[in-house]
Amino acid sequence: RFAVSVGYWKDPYIQYFVRQAKERKAPEINRGKSLCVPGYYARVHGVSHLLKAFLEKTECNCQVVNLGAGMDTLFWRLKDENLLPRKYFEVDFPMIVARKIHNIKSKPPLSKPIMESHSGDSLLIDSHSLDSSRYSIVGADLRFSSDLEEKLKKHGLDVHLPTLLVAECVLVYMTPQQSANLLQWAASTFPVAMVINYEQVNMRDRFGQIMVENLQRRQCNLAGVELCSSLDSQRERLLANGWENARAVDMMKVYSFLPQADVKRIEALEFLDEKELFEQLMQHYCICWASRDSSNL
């Protein structure tokens, strides 16, 4: 929300999910924020680049499953760009889903686009799930893939459609076995599929260890951090769990790939005096993607 308010990228929908903080932050928090925000910018644009490439290849004749979607606004932004897949699914814990559905029901700028894209008779909406012809929100625990599959199929998941799965800072909160089960389920369920994973990397060096310690002090346990030791470990995890091709790049590399005219624009928005610290932070996050492709898409 802060990044959007400063002008890093456009998202007219985030305001309906996240309130703008009114209190002034301590200088060290603002400093941390000014380091993180260009990182969010790279994350949003990096994931979006891969997602749009998939939509283009499939001519939108596909489905997207956003795992651990939280308050994400991607469905509405894709609709505005006329890039909606045949169906867009979001999955998160029932408590998160209930909050999101409450916001959608009470805010016409969110509910109207869902109604506009809906065809057919009934639009199902209750406290823990929403199902329209183009958009579904499912309350489920990603650690139990059989329950997840059952709920997604009830909401119209088509295993024969090319499928893109997106996980942003999700797998790292699961044990290695739990994330392996989820990745194996996806690889064995969809003949044509791609997975995009954004999370930490290079976590065994001193900077990575400090990140882990800081999170632990805030009672935030990264149960899957051992798989975030390197770009190779991230790639190998995908290949070991049934994916045919896998790549991984750190976020500093992603940042250098982005259109440089826009990078110059965002770098002028806030003064970034700690470039070295910013680079270290960016080298400790990555985007990985993998595919299974029975139809040579």
C-alpha positions as CSV (number, residue, x, y, z in Angstrom):
1,R,0.0,0.0,0.0
2,F,2.8,2.3,0.9
3,A,4.7,1.5,-2.4
4,V,1.5,2.2,-4.4
5,S,0.9,5.5,-2.5
6,V,4.4,6.7,-3.3
7,G,4.0,5.8,-7.0
8,Y,6.2,2.7,-7.6
9,W,3.4,1.0,-9.5
10,K,-0.4,1.4,-10.0
11,D,-2.9,-0.6,-8.0
12,P,-6.2,1.1,-7.6
13,Y,-7.6,-1.9,-5.5
14,I,-5.0,-2.2,-2.7
15,Q,-6.7,0.7,-0.8
16,Y,-9.8,-1.5,-0.3
17,F,-7.8,-4.2,1.6
18,V,-5.1,-2.3,3.4
19,R,-5.5,0.9,5.4
20,Q,-2.9,3.6,5.0
21,A,-0.9,3.9,8.2
22,K,-1.5,7.3,9.8
23,E,1.2,7.4,12.4
24,R,4.7,8.6,11.6
25,K,7.2,5.7,11.6
26,A,10.5,5.9,13.5
27,P,13.5,6.8,11.1
28,E,14.9,3.3,11.2
29,I,11.6,1.8,10.1
30,N,11.4,4.3,7.3
31,R,14.9,3.4,6.3
32,G,14.0,-0.2,6.3
33,K,10.9,0.6,4.2
34,S,12.9,2.6,1.7
35,L,15.2,-0.5,1.3
36,C,12.3,-2.9,1.0
37,V,10.0,-1.0,-1.4
38,P,12.3,-1.2,-4.5
39,G,12.4,-4.9,-3.6
40,Y,8.6,-5.1,-3.7
41,Y,8.7,-3.3,-7.0
42,A,11.1,-6.0,-8.4
43,R,9.0,-8.8,-7.0
44,V,5.7,-7.4,-8.4
45,H,7.2,-6.8,-11.8
46,G,9.2,-10.0,-11.9
47,V,6.2,-12.3,-11.0
48,S,4.0,-10.2,-13.4
49,H,6.4,-10.7,-16.3
50,L,6.4,-14.5,-16.0
51,L,2.6,-14.6,-15.4
52,K,1.9,-12.5,-18.5
53,A,4.2,-14.6,-20.6
54,F,2.2,-17.7,-19.5
55,L,-1.1,-15.9,-20.3
56,E,0.3,-14.9,-23.7
57,K,1.5,-18.4,-24.6
58,T,-1.9,-19.9,-23.6
59,E,-3.9,-17.0,-25.1
60,C,-5.6,-16.8,-21.6
61,N,-7.1,-20.3,-22.2
62,C,-5.7,-21.4,-18.9
63,Q,-6.2,-21.2,-15.1
64,V,-4.2,-19.5,-12.4
65,V,-4.0,-20.8,-8.8
66,N,-2.6,-18.2,-6.4
67,L,-1.4,-20.1,-3.3
68,G,-1.4,-18.2,-0.1
69,A,-2.9,-15.2,-1.9
70,G,-3.7,-13.1,1.2
71,M,-5.0,-9.6,0.2
72,D,-3.5,-9.8,-3.3
73,T,-5.3,-7.7,-6.0
74,L,-4.1,-9.5,-9.2
75,F,-7.5,-10.7,-10.3
76,W,-8.8,-7.1,-10.6
77,R,-5.7,-5.8,-12.3
78,L,-5.7,-8.6,-14.9
79,K,-9.4,-7.9,-15.6
80,D,-8.6,-4.2,-16.2
81,E,-5.9,-5.2,-18.7
82,N,-8.3,-7.7,-20.4
83,L,-5.9,-10.6,-19.4
84,L,-8.2,-12.7,-17.3
85,P,-7.5,-16.5,-17.6
86,R,-10.4,-18.8,-18.0
87,K,-10.5,-19.0,-14.2
88,Y,-8.6,-17.4,-11.4
89,F,-8.3,-19.2,-8.0
90,E,-7.0,-18.0,-4.7
91,V,-6.3,-20.2,-1.7
92,D,-5.5,-19.1,1.8
93,F,-6.4,-20.0,5.4
94,P,-10.2,-19.8,6.1
95,M,-9.6,-16.9,8.5
96,I,-7.8,-14.8,5.8
97,V,-10.4,-15.8,3.2
98,A,-13.2,-14.6,5.5
99,R,-11.6,-11.2,5.8
100,K,-11.1,-10.8,2.1
101,I,-14.6,-11.9,1.3
102,H,-16.0,-9.4,3.8
103,N,-14.1,-6.6,2.1
104,I,-15.3,-7.7,-1.4
105,K,-18.9,-7.9,-0.3
106,S,-18.8,-4.5,1.4
107,K,-16.9,-2.6,-1.4
108,P,-18.6,-2.2,-4.8
109,P,-15.3,-1.4,-6.6
110,L,-14.3,-5.0,-5.7
111,S,-17.6,-6.8,-6.1
112,K,-18.6,-5.1,-9.4
113,P,-15.8,-6.6,-11.5
114,I,-16.6,-10.1,-10.2
115,M,-20.2,-9.6,-11.2
116,E,-19.2,-8.2,-14.6
117,S,-17.0,-11.2,-15.4
118,H,-19.5,-13.7,-14.1
119,S,-21.8,-15.7,-16.4
120,G,-24.3,-18.3,-15.5
121,D,-26.9,-18.6,-12.8
122,S,-25.7,-18.6,-9.3
123,L,-22.8,-16.9,-7.8
124,L,-21.8,-18.7,-4.5
125,I,-20.7,-16.5,-1.7
126,D,-20.5,-17.4,2.0
127,S,-18.2,-16.5,4.8
128,H,-15.3,-18.9,3.8
129,S,-15.6,-19.2,0.0
130,L,-16.6,-17.3,-3.1
131,D,-17.2,-18.9,-6.5
132,S,-18.0,-17.1,-9.7
133,S,-17.4,-18.3,-13.2
134,R,-14.1,-16.5,-13.5
135,Y,-12.9,-16.0,-9.9
136,S,-12.9,-18.2,-6.8
137,I,-11.5,-17.9,-3.3
138,V,-11.0,-21.1,-1.4
139,G,-10.3,-21.5,2.3
140,A,-7.9,-24.4,2.7
141,D,-4.6,-25.4,4.4
142,L,-1.9,-25.9,1.7
143,R,-0.2,-28.6,3.9
144,F,-3.1,-31.0,3.0
145,S,-3.1,-31.3,-0.8
146,S,-5.9,-33.9,-1.0
147,D,-8.3,-31.5,0.8
148,L,-7.0,-28.6,-1.4
149,E,-7.7,-30.6,-4.6
150,E,-11.2,-31.5,-3.5
151,K,-12.1,-27.9,-2.7
152,L,-10.6,-26.5,-5.9
153,K,-12.4,-29.1,-8.0
154,K,-15.7,-28.2,-6.2
155,H,-15.0,-24.7,-7.5
156,G,-14.4,-25.7,-11.1
157,L,-10.7,-26.6,-11.3
158,D,-10.0,-28.3,-14.6
159,V,-6.9,-30.5,-14.5
160,H,-6.7,-30.6,-18.3
161,L,-6.3,-26.8,-18.7
162,P,-2.8,-25.3,-18.7
163,T,-2.3,-24.2,-15.1
164,L,-0.1,-21.6,-13.5
165,L,0.6,-21.8,-9.8
166,V,1.9,-18.8,-7.9
167,A,3.5,-18.9,-4.4
168,E,5.0,-15.8,-3.0
169,C,6.7,-16.2,0.4
170,V,4.5,-19.3,1.1
171,L,6.6,-22.5,0.8
172,V,9.2,-21.2,3.2
173,Y,6.6,-21.4,6.0
174,M,6.0,-25.1,5.4
175,T,8.3,-27.9,6.4
176,P,10.4,-29.3,3.5
177,Q,8.2,-32.4,3.4
178,Q,5.0,-30.4,3.3
179,S,6.2,-28.1,0.5
180,A,7.5,-31.2,-1.4
181,N,4.0,-32.8,-1.1
182,L,2.4,-29.7,-2.5
183,L,4.8,-29.4,-5.4
184,Q,4.5,-33.2,-6.2
185,W,0.7,-32.9,-6.1
186,A,0.8,-30.0,-8.6
187,A,3.3,-31.7,-10.9
188,S,1.4,-34.9,-11.0
189,T,-2.1,-33.3,-11.4
190,F,-1.6,-30.9,-14.4
191,P,-0.1,-32.2,-17.6
192,V,0.7,-28.6,-18.7
193,A,1.7,-26.4,-15.8
194,M,4.1,-23.8,-14.5
195,V,4.9,-22.8,-11.0
196,I,6.4,-19.5,-9.8
197,N,7.9,-19.3,-6.4
198,Y,9.2,-16.1,-4.8
199,E,11.1,-16.4,-1.5
200,Q,14.4,-16.2,0.4
201,V,17.7,-17.6,-0.9
202,N,21.4,-17.6,0.3
203,M,20.2,-18.0,3.8
204,R,23.3,-19.8,5.1
205,D,25.6,-16.8,5.0
206,R,25.9,-14.2,7.8
207,F,23.3,-11.8,6.3
208,G,20.8,-14.7,5.9
209,Q,21.4,-15.9,9.5
210,I,20.7,-12.4,10.8
211,M,17.4,-12.3,8.7
212,V,16.4,-15.6,10.3
213,E,17.3,-14.5,13.8
214,N,15.3,-11.2,13.4
215,L,12.2,-13.2,12.2
216,Q,12.5,-15.7,15.1
217,R,12.6,-12.8,17.6
218,R,9.2,-11.8,16.2
219,Q,7.9,-15.4,16.6
220,C,8.1,-15.9,12.9
221,N,9.4,-19.4,12.2
222,L,10.7,-20.2,8.6
223,A,10.1,-24.0,8.8
224,G,11.4,-24.5,5.2
225,V,14.5,-22.3,5.4
226,E,16.9,-25.1,4.8
227,L,15.7,-25.3,1.2
228,C,16.6,-21.6,0.7
229,S,20.4,-22.1,1.0
230,S,21.2,-21.4,-2.6
231,L,19.7,-20.9,-6.1
232,D,20.8,-24.5,-6.8
233,S,18.8,-25.8,-3.8
234,Q,15.8,-23.9,-4.9
235,R,16.1,-25.3,-8.5
236,E,16.8,-28.9,-7.2
237,R,13.7,-28.8,-5.0
238,L,11.5,-28.2,-8.0
239,L,13.3,-30.9,-10.2
240,A,13.2,-33.4,-7.4
241,N,9.4,-33.0,-7.0
242,G,8.4,-33.8,-10.6
243,W,9.0,-30.6,-12.5
244,E,10.8,-31.0,-15.9
245,N,12.6,-27.6,-16.2
246,A,13.5,-25.2,-13.5
247,R,15.3,-21.8,-13.2
248,A,16.1,-19.5,-10.3
249,V,17.5,-15.9,-10.2
250,D,18.1,-13.6,-7.3
251,M,16.2,-10.4,-7.1
252,M,19.3,-8.2,-7.8
253,K,19.4,-10.0,-11.2
254,V,15.7,-9.5,-11.7
255,Y,16.1,-5.8,-10.8
256,S,18.8,-5.5,-13.5
257,F,16.4,-7.1,-16.1
258,L,13.6,-4.6,-15.5
259,P,13.0,-1.8,-18.0
260,Q,15.8,0.6,-17.0
261,A,13.8,3.8,-17.8
262,D,11.2,2.8,-15.2
263,V,13.9,1.7,-12.7
264,K,15.4,5.3,-13.0
265,R,11.9,6.7,-12.4
266,I,11.3,4.7,-9.2
267,E,14.9,5.4,-7.9
268,A,14.0,9.1,-8.1
269,L,10.9,8.6,-5.9
270,E,12.9,8.1,-2.7
271,F,16.6,8.7,-1.9
272,L,18.3,5.3,-1.4
273,D,21.6,6.0,0.4
274,E,22.4,2.5,1.4
275,K,22.9,0.8,-1.9
276,E,25.2,-1.9,-0.6
277,L,22.6,-3.0,2.0
278,F,19.9,-2.9,-0.6
279,E,22.0,-5.2,-2.9
280,Q,22.6,-7.6,0.0
281,L,18.8,-7.7,0.7
282,M,18.0,-8.3,-2.9
283,Q,20.6,-11.1,-3.1
284,H,18.7,-12.9,-0.4
285,Y,15.4,-13.2,-2.3
286,C,14.8,-15.0,-5.6
287,I,12.2,-15.9,-8.2
288,C,12.2,-19.6,-9.3
289,W,10.0,-21.0,-12.0
290,A,9.5,-24.5,-13.3
291,S,7.3,-26.2,-15.9
292,R,5.8,-29.5,-17.0
293,D,4.8,-29.4,-20.6
294,S,3.2,-32.4,-22.2
295,S,2.0,-30.4,-25.2
296,N,5.3,-28.5,-26.0
297,L,3.7,-25.2,-25.2
